Amino acid sequence: MNRPGSIQPPDDLGDARAATDMAWAVQRADRQALGGSGGSARAPAIGALSRRRFLVGAAAAGAGLSLGVLNPRTAAASASATADEVNAWVVIKPDDSVVIRIARSEMGQGTLTGLAQMVAEELDCDWSKVDWEYPSPRQNLLRDRVWRSFATGGSRGIRGSHQYVREGGAAARLMLVEAAAGRWQVSAAECSAANSIITHKPSGRTLTYGAVANDAAKLAPPLEVKLKDPKDWKLIGQPVKRLDTADKLNGKQVFGADIQLPGMLNAAVSACPVFGGARKRFDAAKVAAMPGVKGVVPLDNNAVAVVADTWWRAQKALKALPIEWDFGDGGSLSQADIIARLDEGLTAETPLIGNQSGDARAALESAETLVEATYSYPYLNHATMEPMNATARWTEDFCEVWCPTQNGEAAHAGAAEAAGLPLEQVEVHKVHLGGGFGRRGAPDYVRQAVLIAKQFPGTPVKLLWSREEDMMQGFFHPITKARVRGGLDADGKLEALHLRVSGQSILAGLMPNRLADGVDFATFQGLLPEGDQRISYRVENLLVDHAMRNTHIRPGFWRGVNVNQNAVYMECFLDELAHAAGTDALAFREPLMRSNPRGWAVLQAVAERSGWASRQEDGRHLGLAVFHAFGSDVAACAEVTVEADDALRIKRIVAATDPGFCVNPQQTEAQVEGSFVYGLSALLYGECTVRDGQIEQRNFDTFPSLQISQMPEVETLVMPSGGFWGGVGEPTIAVAAPAVLNAIFAATGKRCREVPLKRSGLKFA
């Protein structure tokens, strides 16, 4: 029997080995799906560097950087320690301006500003003089991973690094104080620091941070630092303005698709539209004479790229290029085949167990009332506004890449493998992401760009995927179905629950080495017995299991990952149980949440703010949902109307979140609202289907998003209870959909158990 464990989904690939695993996992997914092959290769070595190799690598980096000065926020960080550097996290210039280095990626969620707030809090600097820059994963490697993880996913950007980034700020402050004390020849204990000024308390003398930064940089860093008590925080917890907003508004912010380098060529790519398929042949001569075309490049065994002087010419030639594909076994599969496989799993006899207590099967057999329902959740594409792209310049001695990535170390490892160079001879310049949502944690597009650039040594080549390529070659939110059975006693109390999930495993598809005795515990997010993804309820007889039914479609970490469907399955079924028991949905949950006071607090808060108690008198149709995911407790109450012509309007959603500590309330509110746009788009429209082995949806005409006029009013209640660090960007996405589905039942008396709602016959006002 499989036993539940404390394994967390690999949201934070926090070390170089894991980053390399991620890069190789993507290549395995490309090359080995349904038996496909692409030869063998060796991963780049990650080990101790000799002094000579360090100097050679640094010299090569200096030569390469002459081409890459696009944005001072990335160029400066690509060098090693500078004269202005107090420590790896803090650079202070003579004019007292402070540059804080941010290792995590910024893709709109505000992680950059939040991390800077934490460093600045402990540094006690003048926030009005704070700027930022990205360090590089290469320098992280050469400097013994001083910045630690470059991965940004799973709502771990802040909660996974809050301790050591604050320590970095605190250490820099102590070094500045010590430098000032040395200048005055006094004890550091007699000095204090605040707002970028160091004061000698007995004499009242002052020095600015900029005046002593160079002296501080020469000091040995303190071995131990004491962090501030949360009650003394001045910046953490404040809704300060984001550091990257101005550059986005004035056009200075560089995204991957904006990269322009001297002499740059452009590439468009087409991979086999069926995962696991292969390239049979192509005829480069047919496009060789087309305007601007510089070459046709085969990639592994399953893709072809055309390189030209402009991207439009490259894409035009690619469309004209005759390519013959071998679709393999996957080419015979369609949506009905996949659904049939999931249906079979709903009643399979050998499931993988994620959470179990008591004897749910026996208790269901003897229950006074048995309630059963089947739900489904589809494949989903990340559909980032900026398609996948990367720019690479390769020589025999050094390779540079400019790319938007959620995992700089995975991009570094993937680029090094493709370049055929050691990691210390490869530089990855991170830029802002035009959307990530989990998709840009994989380095497949980075690897492609390097392989193409190798055919044009010394010349930078920018690879930009078309929207159609981006839609077909994604890492898709896994398709699942669920059969849920609940047993009520004579008093209408829940005494047994069995939730069976049938569907794909992300880890089995990408990182099988992270399975635990064959179990993918990430599948059970929000349903586990303990930890960051624990279930919100205590049920005496409980069984949550998984019939793993993988397909040839490549799975991936889609924003919120498995909490999206698990919250629908659990929270909608709890609503069905309450209705069967003749009990108010809020009251029905209360005895099940007595051991979960934080979860009950956020649920009560949204119910009270929404006017749950008076909804029937007011004629309003409301639905509730609560969930625990990524370490946070979240809840939502949705209000909807459904007109006589089946026109659905989502009027309002009140959301509450308890992330423990909240770094920036304004950003937290924005994250909740943004997650609802993403989650409600999936609820109403989001669906990817398979025909002849291929994803059918190729653009936004068939994979639409929520329109501005359809966005409900959102009121966010930020309720930090302190004592822990939970996620913000992903937990709340889970509760919007089930809250709306439960509200639709309140309005119509009909259950919608299949996502997306466009299949239900409802119209969207």
Secondary structure as UniProt FT lines:
FT   HELIX           16..32
FT   HELIX           33..35
FT   HELIX           51..65
FT   TURN            66..67
FT   HELIX           72..75
FT   HELIX           76..78
FT   TURN            83..84
FT   STRAND          85..87
FT   TURN            88..89
FT   STRAND          90..92
FT   TURN            94..95
FT   STRAND          98..101
FT   HELIX           111..123
FT   HELIX           127..129
FT   STRAND          130..133
FT   HELIX           137..142
FT   TURN            143..147
FT   TURN            154..155
FT   TURN            157..161
FT   HELIX           162..184
FT   HELIX           188..190
FT   STRAND          191..194
FT   TURN            195..196
FT   STRAND          197..200
FT   TURN            201..203
FT   STRAND          206..208
FT   HELIX           209..217
FT   HELIX           230..232
FT   TURN            236..237
FT   HELIX           245..250
FT   HELIX           256..258
FT   TURN            262..263
FT   STRAND          265..271
FT   TURN            275..276
FT   STRAND          278..282
FT   HELIX           284..286
FT   TURN            287..289
FT   TURN            291..292
FT   STRAND          293..299
FT   TURN            300..302
FT   STRAND          303..308
FT   HELIX           311..320
FT   STRAND          323..326
FT   HELIX           329..332
FT   HELIX           335..345
FT   TURN            346..347
FT   STRAND          352..357
FT   HELIX           360..365
FT   STRAND          369..377
FT   STRAND          379..380
FT   STRAND          389..394
FT   STRAND          399..403
FT   HELIX           408..419
FT   HELIX           423..425
FT   STRAND          426..430
FT   TURN            437..438
FT   HELIX           439..441
FT   HELIX           444..453
FT   TURN            454..455
FT   TURN            457..458
FT   STRAND          461..464
FT   HELIX           467..472
FT   STRAND          476..477
FT   STRAND          480..488
FT   TURN            490..491
FT   STRAND          494..503
FT   HELIX           506..510
FT   HELIX           512..514
FT   TURN            517..518
FT   HELIX           521..524
FT   TURN            525..527
FT   TURN            532..533
FT   STRAND          541..548
FT   TURN            559..562
FT   HELIX           563..581
FT   HELIX           585..589
FT   HELIX           590..593
FT   TURN            594..595
FT   HELIX           597..610
FT   HELIX           612..614
FT   HELIX           615..618
FT   STRAND          621..629
FT   TURN            630..631
FT   STRAND          632..642
FT   TURN            644..645
FT   STRAND          647..658
FT   HELIX           665..684
FT   STRAND          690..691
FT   TURN            692..693
FT   STRAND          694..695
FT   TURN            700..702
FT   HELIX           708..710
FT   STRAND          713..718
FT   TURN            729..732
FT   HELIX           733..748
FT   HELIX           757..760
FT   STRAND          763..764
//
